[in-house]
Amino acid sequence: MKKRNIALDIVLTLLLCGLWNMVVQYEQINTLNAMYREEKYSFWKMYLFTILTCGLYLIYFEYKKATDFIQFSKPGEEDGSEGVIAVVLTLFGLNFIYDAILQSKINHQIDQTIGTLG
């Protein structure tokens, strides 16, 4: 599991016209798979299906990441607002903003996990 510098990721994504977000997605997928202890997501599947569906799959993928993470970090909570936020931001081409929000939550989860182990 790897914490990421969110501000740097946003700056690099903006400077590189969104390309850096692919690195962020790849790292998030690896981290989430490690947290869930299963191969729940595949970067290449997401990338291929996003291209084949002209971006529609990315909307679903961001929604799924959001709802899965809430269920993982807060079992039993069925708050749908995370998924709605992910979908709305992705629809407006701001999925990198939701990725930053999710990365903040991942970083917090990693800190909690390290805190309980230490």
PyMOL commands that set and color helices and strands:
alter all, ss='L'
color gray80, all
select helices_A, chain A and resi 6-15+20-36+43-52+56-73+81-91+95-117
alter helices_A, ss='H'
color red, helices_A
deselect
rebuild
show_as cartoon
